[in-house]
Amino acid sequence: MKEEYMTRVDFLPNDGTICVDLSGLTYVCSDGDGGGDARVVQARRMNDFSFALRKRGNYFTTESVLDDAKALRNYHKCLKGRLPREGKQDGNSCILKAYNRVISVLEEGRELYPPRSMQFSVESVSTYIDGLGENYGINLSRRARDFLVGVVPMGGGHGILSANMRLIEGFKKAIHKFGMSDCFVSNSMRAFTSFPGRR
């Protein structure tokens, strides 16, 4: 049951552009892995999301997310040469292949589904996002901050896929601030999509 929960990808909405945060693809439950190698479970989830996104279409990510995925792939490449051929090597090989697939899918998304226009200025969004910590106690990492500044200016008709709760809360605040009523949040930690701007 737990393993089934961790690998669910059937909660993505049918409409709207999905802006993909890497945590949304890679998250697995921290309290266990169904009795197997957590990297194998993570790789399965990444593969399932890659297939689901490619089949659905209309998804996008920021350059920084793509860079993070490539950095993690390189980490696993380096790790591959240090692990024994049996045992842990199998899990690492699975996740290395999964990162290759994810990177290919994300690159396709950036090429095929780029933002059509920006509804809000990057400057106004940056100012608002930078104030989330002081005004609401939502302290974002640099990566999460850059992701939001990259996607919020797109305005309505899009949403995010993430497991980063601070990033999600920051996006919800931006939805209300900028009146983006048709935006959504696909929370891969809870395997659920919500529309925070709808009454």
C-alpha positions as CSV (number, residue, x, y, z in Angstrom):
1,M,0.0,0.0,0.0
2,K,2.8,2.4,0.9
3,E,4.7,1.7,-2.2
4,E,1.6,2.3,-4.3
5,Y,1.1,5.6,-2.6
6,M,4.7,6.7,-3.3
7,T,4.6,6.0,-7.0
8,R,1.1,7.5,-7.8
9,V,1.1,10.0,-10.7
10,D,-2.6,10.0,-11.5
11,F,-3.4,13.3,-9.8
12,L,-2.2,15.6,-12.5
13,P,-5.0,17.9,-13.9
14,N,-6.1,17.5,-17.5
15,D,-5.9,21.2,-18.4
16,G,-3.4,24.0,-17.9
17,T,0.4,24.2,-18.2
18,I,2.3,22.2,-15.5
19,C,5.4,24.0,-14.3
20,V,7.6,21.1,-13.0
21,D,9.8,21.5,-9.8
22,L,12.3,18.6,-9.5
23,S,11.1,17.7,-6.0
24,G,7.7,16.9,-7.5
25,L,9.2,14.1,-9.6
26,T,11.7,12.7,-7.1
27,Y,9.8,12.8,-3.8
28,V,9.2,9.5,-2.0
29,C,7.9,8.9,1.5
30,S,10.7,9.5,4.1
31,D,9.4,6.9,6.6
32,G,10.0,3.9,4.4
33,D,10.2,2.4,1.0
34,G,7.9,-0.6,1.0
35,G,10.8,-2.9,1.9
36,G,12.9,-2.3,-1.2
37,D,15.7,0.0,-2.3
38,A,14.4,3.6,-2.0
39,R,16.3,4.6,-5.1
40,V,14.5,1.9,-7.1
41,V,11.1,3.3,-5.8
42,Q,12.3,6.8,-6.6
43,A,13.4,5.8,-10.1
44,R,10.0,4.1,-10.7
45,R,8.2,7.3,-9.7
46,M,10.4,9.5,-11.9
47,N,9.8,7.1,-14.9
48,D,6.1,7.2,-14.3
49,F,6.0,11.0,-14.1
50,S,8.2,11.2,-17.3
51,F,5.7,9.0,-19.1
52,A,2.7,10.8,-17.8
53,L,4.0,14.3,-18.6
54,R,5.1,13.3,-22.1
55,K,1.7,11.7,-22.8
56,R,-0.2,14.7,-21.4
57,G,1.9,17.4,-22.9
58,N,1.7,21.1,-22.0
59,Y,4.4,21.1,-19.3
60,F,7.4,23.4,-18.7
61,T,10.2,23.9,-16.3
62,T,12.8,26.5,-15.5
63,E,16.4,26.4,-16.6
64,S,17.5,26.1,-13.0
65,V,15.4,23.0,-12.4
66,L,16.9,21.4,-15.5
67,D,20.4,22.3,-14.3
68,D,19.7,20.7,-10.9
69,A,18.5,17.5,-12.6
70,K,21.7,17.4,-14.7
71,A,23.9,18.0,-11.5
72,L,22.1,15.1,-9.8
73,R,22.6,12.9,-12.8
74,N,26.3,13.7,-12.8
75,Y,26.4,12.9,-9.1
76,H,25.0,9.4,-9.7
77,K,27.4,8.9,-12.6
78,C,30.3,9.6,-10.3
79,L,28.8,7.3,-7.6
80,K,28.3,4.5,-10.1
81,G,32.1,4.1,-10.4
82,R,32.6,3.8,-6.7
83,L,30.0,1.3,-5.8
84,P,30.4,-2.5,-5.9
85,R,29.0,-4.2,-9.0
86,E,26.3,-6.0,-7.1
87,G,23.8,-4.7,-4.5
88,K,23.8,-0.9,-4.3
89,Q,25.0,-0.6,-7.9
90,D,21.6,-1.8,-9.2
91,G,19.6,0.9,-7.4
92,N,22.1,3.6,-8.6
93,S,21.9,2.3,-12.2
94,C,18.1,2.6,-12.0
95,I,18.1,6.1,-10.8
96,L,20.7,7.2,-13.2
97,K,18.6,5.9,-16.1
98,A,15.6,7.7,-14.6
99,Y,17.4,11.0,-14.4
100,N,18.4,10.6,-18.1
101,R,14.7,10.1,-19.0
102,V,13.6,13.0,-16.8
103,I,16.1,15.4,-18.3
104,S,15.1,14.4,-21.8
105,V,11.4,15.0,-21.0
106,L,12.1,18.3,-19.3
107,E,14.1,19.5,-22.3
108,E,11.3,18.5,-24.6
109,G,8.9,20.5,-22.4
110,R,11.0,23.6,-22.6
111,E,11.3,23.3,-26.4
112,L,7.7,22.3,-27.2
113,Y,5.7,24.3,-24.6
114,P,7.5,27.5,-23.8
115,P,5.4,30.3,-22.0
116,R,3.3,32.1,-24.6
117,S,3.5,35.4,-22.7
118,M,4.1,36.9,-19.3
119,Q,1.1,38.5,-17.6
120,F,3.1,40.1,-14.8
121,S,6.5,41.7,-14.8
122,V,9.4,39.7,-13.4
123,E,10.3,42.8,-11.3
124,S,7.0,43.0,-9.5
125,V,6.9,39.2,-8.9
126,S,10.5,39.2,-7.7
127,T,9.7,42.0,-5.2
128,Y,6.7,40.1,-3.9
129,I,8.5,36.7,-3.7
130,D,11.5,38.3,-1.9
131,G,9.1,39.6,0.8
132,L,7.5,36.3,1.6
133,G,9.9,35.6,4.4
134,E,9.4,38.9,6.2
135,N,5.7,39.2,5.5
136,Y,4.5,35.6,5.9
137,G,7.4,33.6,7.4
138,I,7.8,31.6,4.2
139,N,11.6,31.4,3.9
140,L,12.5,30.0,0.5
141,S,15.7,28.5,-0.6
142,R,17.4,30.3,-3.5
143,R,16.3,27.5,-5.9
144,A,12.7,27.7,-4.7
145,R,12.7,31.5,-5.0
146,D,14.1,31.4,-8.6
147,F,11.5,28.8,-9.6
148,L,8.6,31.0,-8.4
149,V,10.1,34.1,-10.1
150,G,10.3,32.0,-13.2
151,V,6.7,30.7,-13.2
152,V,4.5,33.3,-11.5
153,P,4.8,35.9,-14.2
154,M,3.1,33.4,-16.6
155,G,-0.1,34.4,-14.8
156,G,-3.3,32.3,-15.0
157,G,-3.9,29.0,-16.7
158,H,-0.9,27.2,-15.2
159,G,0.1,25.4,-12.0
160,I,3.1,23.7,-10.3
161,L,4.1,20.1,-9.6
162,S,6.1,20.1,-6.4
163,A,6.8,18.4,-3.1
164,N,8.5,21.5,-1.6
165,M,6.0,22.7,1.0
166,R,7.5,26.2,1.3
167,L,7.5,26.6,-2.4
168,I,3.9,25.5,-2.6
169,E,2.9,27.9,0.2
170,G,4.7,30.7,-1.6
171,F,2.9,29.9,-4.9
172,K,-0.5,29.9,-3.1
173,K,0.3,33.4,-1.7
174,A,1.2,34.6,-5.2
175,I,-2.0,33.1,-6.6
176,H,-4.1,35.3,-4.3
177,K,-1.8,38.3,-4.6
178,F,-1.9,38.4,-8.4
179,G,-5.5,37.2,-8.8
180,M,-4.7,33.9,-10.6
181,S,-7.9,32.1,-9.9
182,D,-7.5,29.3,-12.4
183,C,-4.0,28.2,-11.2
184,F,-3.4,24.9,-9.5
185,V,-1.1,23.1,-7.2
186,S,-0.2,19.4,-7.8
187,N,1.3,18.3,-4.5
188,S,3.2,15.1,-5.0
189,M,3.8,14.7,-1.3
190,R,0.0,14.2,-0.9
191,A,-0.7,13.0,-4.4
192,F,-3.4,15.6,-4.8
193,T,-4.2,18.7,-7.0
194,S,-5.9,21.7,-5.6
195,F,-7.1,25.1,-7.0
196,P,-6.3,27.5,-4.2
197,G,-7.7,30.6,-6.0
198,R,-11.2,29.2,-6.5
199,R,-13.9,30.2,-4.1
